[in-house]
Amino acid sequence: MATGGKTVWVTGASSGLGLHTAMALRADGWQVIAGARSFAESGRTEGPEPGEDGIIRLPLDVTNEASVKAFCEKALGITPRVDALVQCAGMLVLGSCEETSEEEFLRVINTNYLGMVRVNREVLPIMRRQGGGKIVMFSSINGLLGIPFQSAYTASKHAIEGYAECLSMEVKPFGIQVMLVEPGDHRSGSEKYRPHAAAMTGESPYAAAYDSATKVIHRDETGGSDPDVLGRKVARALDRKRLPLRKRIASPDQHLAAILHKLLPGRLNERILTGYYIRRKPE
């Protein structure tokens, strides 16, 4: 269990894996300061008083630099240190590559990838001044491989993977550690953060394949792993003296998919994934 009143900031903590991770960290003894856009509407943002679960909630929109700065200032007013930062804010848009609009791509990239960049830029000077810290960024199995009709999300997670490698090398001399969390499907999240691209209608030339793939995606998410277990695994990793660069938290078949993606020829991987997601005949 964490000791010494260590403080962790968690972004995207209103629902999904961010919420479960924040709760696990609080149960592990961390002082948790959680940020999310919805907290501005929750009525719990006046003053630094924790909720009934012991988590302090502050409004945070990672797509807005002023909001990021305000969150960091308020959090530092509560405790002068940030021992760890866990970045979970994210969303996806389901749609074909052709019919996902530029605005929809930008919205996903701005939240999932650039949102992390904004928060890190504010937190890194703090961690350098205090002599160290830990930064955890949520990627995904989709940061390692692509699946049909999740191109915007997959692109954002691939960007996070490369960015984290660069960041880890740059900040190591300052005592700052970086870890990527690569979750597979988990039972969590809200359909609010999984919209369909506006162009994906029954008139789309991709309609049949899209319908098949999104049904598989929904089935895998609703039948996914326990998000509480993921939260506890992240908490245990943060309690360690040294963070691994990557921590994959997924079911055995998803671990296997990531391994095969590295080992098998690209076209063979493509046939396997296409056959899994796009059923040509009704089941």
N, C-alpha and C positions, 0 to 999 in steps of 0.2 A: 504493500500500500504506500502511496505517496505520503511523504512526511514534510514537515517544515512549512506547511501552509503554501505549497506550490500553487501557482495560478496558471490556468490555461484559458485561452480565448478560443471559442469555437464558432466558426461562421456557418451559415446555412443550418442553424440549429432549431428551426421551428418544426421540422417534420423529417421523416425519412431517416437515413443513416446519420445525419447530423444530430438529430434529436436523440437517437439511441446512443450515439457516441458521447454526447454531453452528459446523459444520465449515467452512463457507465463510469465516466471520469469522476463525476460527483460521488458516486458510490465508492470509488477507489480513494477518496479523500482529497481530491483536487478542489480548489476554489475555481468554479467554472463561471466565466463571463461569456454569455452566449449572444450572438448577433444574428438578426434576420430582419428582412423588410417587414414582415407581418407584426413584429413586436411594436412597431410604431402605432398599430391599431389595437393593441391588446389591452391598453389601460394599465400596463405594468411597467411603464418606462419612466415614471417620475421618481427620481432618486435611485440610489444603489441598493435598495432593499431586495434580498433574494425572494424568490417565490417559495411556495410550500415545499418544493423539492430541493431547495437550497441553491438553485441556479439563479444567477443574476442575469436578467435579460435586458439588452439594449438594442435600439433600432439600428439596423445596418443594411444598406443597399450597396453591394459590392460593385455595382455598375456605376456608382456615383462617387467621384473622388472626395467631394465635400463630406458625404455621409461616412466614408471610410475614415477620414481624418477626425470627424466628430466622435465616432465610435472609439477610436484609439485614445483620444483625449479623455473621454468619460471613463474608459476602463482604467487608464493610468491614475485617474482621480480616486478610484476605488482601491487599487493596490499599485505600488510603484514598480512592480516587476511583471513581466510576462515570461514565465518559464517555458511555456509551450504554446504554439499556435496550431490549431487543427482546422484546416480549410475544407469544408464540405459543401459549400454553396454550389448548386448546379441545377441544370434543367436540360431537357432535350426537346427536339422537334422531330416527329416522325414524318418522313416524306421521301420521295424519290430525289436523287441528285438533281435531275433536270427540273423538277417542279418545286423544289424548296427555294423560296425567294432569297434574294440577297439580304433583305431585312431579317428574315428568319435565321439565316446563317449567322449574321452579325449578332443577333440577340443571344444565341447560344454561345458563341465565342466570347462575347463580352461578359457573360456571366461566368461561364465555366473556367475559362483560361485567363482573360484579362482581369477578371475579378480577383483571382489569386495574385496576379502580378501587382495590382493596386495595394492589396492588404500587405503583401510582403514588403513593398517599398516603404510602407510606414513602420512596419514592425522591425525590419532589419537594423535600422539605426539604434533602436531601443535595445535590441539584443547585443549589439556590438558594445554599447556603452556599459551594459551590465556584465559583459564578459562571457556571454554564451546564451544558448537556448535551443529549443527543438522546434522544427517546422514540419508538420505533417500535411501532405496534400493528397486529397482523394482523386485518384485517377479511376481506372476501371479495367476490366478485362478488355473492353473496347479500346483502351489505350494501347493494346497489344495486337489486336486483330479487328477487322471490320465485319459488320453484318449488314445485310441489305436494309435500306430505308432508315438507317440511323447515321447518315453521313455527317451531319453537322455535329452531332454528339461525339462520334468517333474522331473526327478531325480535332475537336477541342481537347479530347483526352490524349491523343497522340502528341499534341502541342505541349500538354502538361508533362508528359513523360520526358521529352527532350529538354524542356525548360528546367525541370528538377535536376537532371544530370548536370547541367551547366551551373545551377545555383549551388548544388552540393560542393562542387569543386571550388567555387569562388569563396564561400563563407566558412569553409573548414578552418582556415587560419584564425578565425575569430571565435572559435569554440562553438559554432552553430552547426547543428546536425539537421539533415533533411531526410525525410522518409516519404516514399510514395505508397499509398494504400491502393491496392487493385482489387476492388470487390467484384465478385460475380453477382448473379441475380439474388436479391434479398427481398423478403416480404416487407416492403416499406415504401414510403413516398406517397405522393398525391398525383392524381391525374391532372391537377392544375399545372404541374410542372412537366407534363408529357403531352403537349398539344400536337395535333395533326397539322401538317402544312395546309395552308388555305386552299391550295390547288389540288389537293388529294380528294377528288370526288369520283363518283362512279363513271364519269366520262374520261378519266385518266387512262392513257394507254397502259399504265402499270397497275390498273385497279385490281385485277385478279391476283397478281403476285403480291401486291401490297396487302390485300385482305388476308392472304395466307400468312405472310410474314408477321403482321401485327398480331394475329391470333396466337402464333407461337410465342412471340415476345411477351404478350400478356399472360399466357399460360405459365411461362417460365418465371416471370416476376411474381405472380400470385402464389406459385408453388416453390418459391425460392428459399434460401437459407434464413435462419433466425437472425434478425438484425441486432438483438441483444448480445448474441454471441460475438458478432463482429465488434460491437462496442467494447466488450470486455477484452478482446484480443488487442485492440488499439491501446486500451488503458495499460495492459501488461507490457506492451512494447515501449510505451512512454516511461514506464517505471524502470526500464533497463538503462544501464549506464550508456550503452552504445545502441543507436538505432541502426537497423538494416536499411539499405537504400530502398529496397522494395519489400513489401509484405502483401502477398496475394492471399485474399480471403475469399474462397470460392468452394463450390462443390467439387467432388473428384472429377466429374465429367468436364467441368469447365477448366480445371487444372490441366486435364489431358488435352483439351482443345488448344490451350495456350502453348503447351509443349509441342504438339503436332504442327502448329502453325510455324514454329521455328525449324522443325526438322523436315517436313514434307515439302515437295515442290509446290510452288505457288498455285498452279492451275489445279492440282489435286486438292489442295485446301479449299480452293474456290468451289469445286464440284461438291465437296463434302458439305460446306456451309450452305450453298445454294439448295442442295437436296434437303437439308434440315429445315430451312425456313420457307422455302417456296414449294408447296405441294401442288403438282400439276393436276392431280385428280382429287375429287372430293374424298375425304376419309370415310 
